[in-house]
Protein backbone atom coordinates (compact mmCIF):
# COMPACT_ATOMS: atom_id res chain seq x y z
CA UNK A 1 0.00 0.00 0.00
CA UNK A 2 1.07 3.56 -0.72
CA UNK A 3 0.54 6.80 1.18
CA UNK A 4 -0.76 9.92 -0.50
CA UNK A 5 2.77 11.40 -0.50
CA UNK A 6 4.22 8.30 -2.15
CA UNK A 7 1.52 8.36 -4.84
CA UNK A 8 2.13 12.07 -5.36
CA UNK A 9 5.86 11.45 -5.85
CA UNK A 10 5.31 8.52 -8.20
CA UNK A 11 2.75 10.41 -10.32
CA UNK A 12 4.58 13.74 -10.16
CA UNK A 13 1.55 15.55 -8.78
CA UNK A 14 0.88 17.17 -5.42
CA UNK A 15 -0.98 15.54 -2.53
CA UNK A 16 -3.39 18.48 -2.86
CA UNK A 17 -4.18 17.38 -6.43
CA UNK A 18 -4.92 13.84 -5.23
CA UNK A 19 -7.23 15.21 -2.53
CA UNK A 20 -8.94 17.35 -5.18
CA UNK A 21 -9.44 14.30 -7.42
CA UNK A 22 -10.89 12.44 -4.45
CA UNK A 23 -13.24 15.33 -3.62
CA UNK A 24 -14.38 15.45 -7.27
CA UNK A 25 -15.33 11.76 -7.12
CA UNK A 26 -12.49 10.43 -9.27
CA UNK A 27 -11.18 8.10 -6.55
CA UNK A 28 -14.24 6.32 -5.10
CA UNK A 29 -12.26 3.09 -4.79
CA UNK A 30 -9.55 4.42 -2.47
CA UNK A 31 -9.66 3.00 1.04
CA UNK A 32 -8.65 4.59 4.32
CA UNK A 33 -6.70 3.13 7.20
CA UNK A 34 -7.83 3.13 10.84
CA UNK A 35 -6.60 6.69 11.35
CA UNK A 36 -8.55 7.93 8.30
CA UNK A 37 -5.59 8.43 5.97
CA UNK A 38 -5.98 7.41 2.35
CA UNK A 39 -4.12 4.26 1.36
CA UNK A 40 -3.52 3.29 -2.23
CA UNK A 41 -3.04 -0.14 -3.76
CA UNK A 42 -1.10 -0.89 -6.95
CA UNK A 43 -4.43 -0.96 -8.79
CA UNK A 44 -5.38 2.46 -7.34
CA UNK A 45 -2.00 3.80 -8.43
CA UNK A 46 -2.60 2.61 -12.00
CA UNK A 47 -5.99 4.34 -12.10
CA UNK A 48 -4.44 7.57 -10.81
CA UNK A 49 -1.80 7.31 -13.55
CA UNK A 50 -4.62 6.96 -16.09
CA UNK A 51 -6.43 9.96 -14.59
CA UNK A 52 -3.22 12.00 -14.90
CA UNK A 53 -2.78 10.84 -18.51
CA UNK A 54 -6.33 11.84 -19.42
CA UNK A 55 -6.03 15.19 -17.64
CA UNK A 56 -2.63 15.89 -19.23
CA UNK A 57 -4.09 15.24 -22.67
CA UNK A 58 -6.98 17.63 -22.18
CA UNK A 59 -9.86 15.57 -20.88
CA UNK A 60 -12.02 17.58 -18.51
CA UNK A 61 -12.55 16.47 -14.91
CA UNK A 62 -16.28 15.94 -15.50
CA UNK A 63 -15.52 13.59 -18.40
CA UNK A 64 -12.92 11.69 -16.37
CA UNK A 65 -15.51 11.35 -13.60
CA UNK A 66 -18.00 9.98 -16.08
CA UNK A 67 -15.41 7.41 -17.17
CA UNK A 68 -14.60 6.45 -13.56
CA UNK A 69 -18.33 6.14 -12.79
CA UNK A 70 -18.65 3.74 -15.70
CA UNK A 71 -15.66 1.74 -14.44
CA UNK A 72 -17.33 1.45 -11.04
CA UNK A 73 -20.50 0.08 -12.69
CA UNK A 74 -18.59 -2.94 -13.96
CA UNK A 75 -17.88 -4.76 -17.20
CA UNK A 76 -21.32 -4.09 -18.68
CA UNK A 77 -20.04 -0.57 -19.46
CA UNK A 78 -16.96 -1.75 -21.40
CA UNK A 79 -18.30 -0.62 -24.78
CA UNK A 80 -19.10 2.86 -23.46
CA UNK A 81 -15.66 3.16 -21.87
CA UNK A 82 -13.99 1.98 -25.05
CA UNK A 83 -15.85 4.63 -27.04
CA UNK A 84 -14.74 7.32 -24.59
CA UNK A 85 -11.13 6.24 -25.12
CA UNK A 86 -11.54 6.12 -28.92
CA UNK A 87 -13.03 9.64 -28.94
CA UNK A 88 -10.32 10.97 -26.64
CA UNK A 89 -7.62 9.35 -28.78
CA UNK A 90 -8.97 11.27 -31.78
CA UNK A 91 -8.75 14.50 -29.77
CA UNK A 92 -5.15 13.73 -28.78
CA UNK A 93 -4.20 13.00 -32.39
CA UNK A 94 -5.73 16.34 -33.38
CA UNK A 95 -3.67 18.07 -30.67
CA UNK A 96 -0.53 16.35 -31.95
CA UNK A 97 -1.30 17.48 -35.50
CA UNK A 98 -1.76 21.08 -34.34
CA UNK A 99 1.47 20.94 -32.33
CA UNK A 100 3.35 19.65 -35.39
CA UNK A 101 2.01 22.53 -37.47
CA UNK A 102 3.06 25.04 -34.83
CA UNK A 103 6.47 23.41 -34.51
CA UNK A 104 6.91 23.74 -38.26
CA UNK A 105 6.24 27.48 -38.02
CA UNK A 106 8.79 27.80 -35.21
CA UNK A 107 11.35 25.82 -37.23
CA UNK A 108 10.80 28.14 -40.21
CA UNK A 109 11.45 31.16 -38.02
CA UNK A 110 14.63 29.60 -36.62
CA UNK A 111 15.78 28.91 -40.18
CA UNK A 112 15.20 32.58 -41.05
CA UNK A 113 17.49 33.62 -38.22
CA UNK A 114 20.14 31.28 -39.59
CA UNK A 115 19.94 32.82 -43.07
CA UNK A 116 21.99 35.84 -44.13
CA UNK A 117 19.01 38.17 -44.11
CA UNK A 118 17.39 36.67 -41.01
CA UNK A 119 17.25 40.01 -39.25
CA UNK A 120 14.65 41.37 -41.63
CA UNK A 121 11.57 42.18 -39.60
CA UNK A 122 9.23 41.59 -42.54
CA UNK A 123 10.65 38.12 -43.21
CA UNK A 124 10.45 37.05 -39.58
CA UNK A 125 6.73 37.86 -39.52
CA UNK A 126 5.88 36.94 -43.10
CA UNK A 127 2.32 35.67 -43.45
CA UNK A 128 3.28 33.55 -46.44
CA UNK A 129 5.62 31.38 -44.38
CA UNK A 130 3.06 30.85 -41.63
CA UNK A 131 0.59 29.14 -43.96
N, C-alpha and C positions, 0 to 999 in steps of 0.2 A: 504494500500500500504506500501511497505517496501523500505528502502533505501539500497544502496549497502553495507553499513557497517552492517546493521541489517541482511541482507541475509548472509553476510560473517560470522557473529557470529552464526547464526542458523545452517549453513552448515559446520561450522568449517573449513572454507577456507579463504584465504585472499581476500580483495577487488581486489588486483592485479590479482589474479586467475580468478575472475569473469570478469574483463576487458579483460583478455586474451581469455576466452571462447567467449566473445562477439566479439572480433576481429577475432576469428577463425570461426565465423558464427554459433556458437552453440546457440545463444540467439536472433534469428531474431524477436522474438515476444515481446521482452522487449520494453516498451514505455519510453519516456522521458518527464519530466515536462517542464514547460515554461522556466526554467533556463538551460535546457539541461542535467540535472542529470537523470540517470537511475532510474526508479521506477518499483518495482516488485509487482505483484499481488500474491495471494495465489497460483494460477495456475502456474505462473512463478516459484515460489519457489519450487513447486513440481517437475517441470521439471529440475530445477537445482539440486535438491536432486537426481533425476534419473541420471543426467549427472555425478554427483559425484560417485554414486554407480557404474556406468559402468566404469568410469575411475579407481576407486579403485579396481575393479576386473579385470583390465588389458585390457579393450577395448581401442584401439587407438583413438586419437582425430579425425582422418579422418573417422573412422567408426562411431563414435558418430555423427559426422556432417552428414554423409549419413543417419543415422537414423532420425535425426532432420529434414533434408530436406524432408524425406518421411512423417514425421508427418505433416509438413507444406503443403504438397500436399493434405492432407485430407484422408477420410476413404477408398478411393479406394486403398490405399497402406497398408491396415491393414494386409493382408496376408504376404507381404514382411517384415513388421515390426515384425510380430509374428515370422517369420523364423529367423530374426536377433536375437531375444531374445532366441529362442530355441538353436541356434548355440552357442550363448554366454553362455547360461546356461551349455551346455556341456563342454565348456572351463573352467568354474568356477568349475564344478565338478571334472574335471581333476586336476586343481590346488589344490583342497581340498584333493584329493587322494594322490598327491605328498607331500603335507604338512604332511599328516598323516604318510606316510612312513618315512619322515625325522624326525618327532617327535618320532617315534618308535626307530630310531637309537639313538637319543638323550637320550631317556629313558633307553635304554640298556647301554649307557655309564655312566649314573648316577647310575644305578644299580651296575655296576662294581666298582665304587668308594665306594659304600656302602658295598661291599664284603670285606672279609679279605685280599685278595690279589689284591685289586683294584688299588694299586700303580704300578702294573706291566705295564711298557710301552708297551710291546707287546700285552697285553690283551686290553688295552685302544684303540689301533689302529688295532685290529684284523680285517682282511678282512672278515673272516667267519661270524662275528656278524653283519656286515654291510649289508649283502645280504638279 
